[in-house]
Every structure is written in C-alpha cells, then in structure tokens.
Amino acid sequence: MKVIFHIDMNSFFASCHQVANPHLQGKPLVVANSSRQAVVTTANYEARQLGINSPMPLYKAKEICHHLEIVKQDFGLYVDFAQKLFNFNW
C-alpha cells in the first residue's frame, strides 16, 4: 500500500532559524532581507499574533513590534532542514 503524506510547513523558514538559534524561540521573529523596501518573507506564530504577516513591508512590522527579531534569508539552512525531513526514515 502506498502512503502519501501532506506536510504543512507553515512558517518553515522562521522555524529553521529558531531551531538553529534557540535564543530566538518564543520571540516575535520575521525573515526578511535588509533592503530599504524589504517585505516580510515569513513570520513566526508570535509575530503573527501581533498582526505581522507576509508580505507586509518590514517598516510596518517594526512599527507594530519594536523588539521584533529580524533574520536574513539563509537558503543553505532551509535546504539542510528540508533534506533532514525528506531523508527521515518514515
């Protein structure tokens, strides 16, 4: 019998950063680049509870939460976590 999983990876990028950097856990966090016109790529659940979501302009997210943690995109990190997930022995 073939089994198909649907895995919802909501806020995956933010979750990767929180696992790799435990000091970020429990804090409002967004993934965004550092350009002046940056938008939120993703927000963790703590930030979403404050009304921060994608693709909100980063300056608006900072206005909502002055202590917002902002991390840059790290595609190597995301690939590493995705490979671990897909190589997991289900």
C-alpha positions as CSV (number, residue, x, y, z in Angstrom):
1,M,0.0,0.0,0.0
2,K,1.3,3.5,-0.9
3,V,1.0,6.2,1.7
4,I,1.1,9.9,0.8
5,F,1.8,12.5,3.5
6,H,0.7,16.1,3.2
7,I,3.1,18.1,5.4
8,D,2.2,21.7,6.1
9,M,5.4,23.6,6.5
10,N,3.8,26.9,7.7
11,S,6.5,29.4,8.8
12,F,9.2,26.9,7.9
13,F,11.9,29.5,7.3
14,A,11.2,31.1,10.7
15,S,11.1,27.7,12.4
16,C,14.5,26.8,10.9
17,H,16.1,29.9,12.4
18,Q,14.5,29.2,15.8
19,V,15.9,25.7,15.9
20,A,19.3,26.8,14.7
21,N,19.3,29.7,17.2
22,P,17.5,28.7,20.4
23,H,17.7,32.2,21.8
24,L,15.1,33.2,19.2
25,Q,12.5,30.8,20.4
26,G,9.4,32.5,22.0
27,K,10.3,35.9,20.4
28,P,8.4,37.6,17.6
29,L,10.6,36.9,14.5
30,V,10.4,37.6,10.8
31,V,12.6,36.5,7.9
32,A,13.4,39.4,5.6
33,N,16.3,40.9,3.7
34,S,17.8,44.2,4.8
35,S,16.9,46.4,1.8
36,R,15.0,49.7,2.5
37,Q,12.0,48.3,0.7
38,A,12.1,44.8,2.2
39,V,8.9,42.8,2.9
40,V,8.4,40.1,5.4
41,T,9.1,36.7,3.8
42,T,7.6,34.9,6.7
43,A,6.7,35.5,10.3
44,N,6.6,33.1,13.2
45,Y,3.5,32.5,15.3
46,E,4.5,35.0,17.9
47,A,4.8,37.7,15.3
48,R,1.5,36.7,13.6
49,Q,-0.3,37.0,16.9
50,L,0.7,40.7,16.8
51,G,-0.7,41.1,13.3
52,I,2.6,40.8,11.4
53,N,2.4,38.6,8.3
54,S,3.7,38.2,4.8
55,P,4.1,40.2,2.5
56,M,3.9,43.1,5.0
57,P,6.5,45.9,4.5
58,L,9.3,45.4,7.0
59,Y,9.0,49.0,8.2
60,K,5.3,48.4,9.2
61,A,6.3,45.2,11.0
62,K,8.9,47.2,13.0
63,E,6.2,49.8,13.9
64,I,3.9,47.1,15.2
65,C,6.7,45.4,17.3
66,H,9.8,47.5,18.2
67,H,11.5,44.4,19.7
68,L,11.0,42.3,16.5
69,E,13.8,39.8,15.7
70,I,14.7,40.1,12.0
71,V,16.8,37.4,10.4
72,K,18.1,37.3,6.8
73,Q,17.1,34.5,4.5
74,D,19.5,31.6,4.6
75,F,18.7,29.1,1.9
76,G,21.5,26.8,2.9
77,L,19.9,26.4,6.3
78,Y,16.5,25.7,4.7
79,V,17.9,23.1,2.3
80,D,19.7,21.4,5.2
81,F,16.4,21.2,7.3
82,A,14.4,20.1,4.3
83,Q,16.9,17.3,3.4
84,K,16.7,16.1,7.0
85,L,13.0,16.0,6.8
86,F,12.8,14.2,3.5
87,N,15.5,11.7,4.4
88,F,13.8,10.8,7.7
89,N,13.0,7.1,7.9
90,W,9.2,7.2,8.0
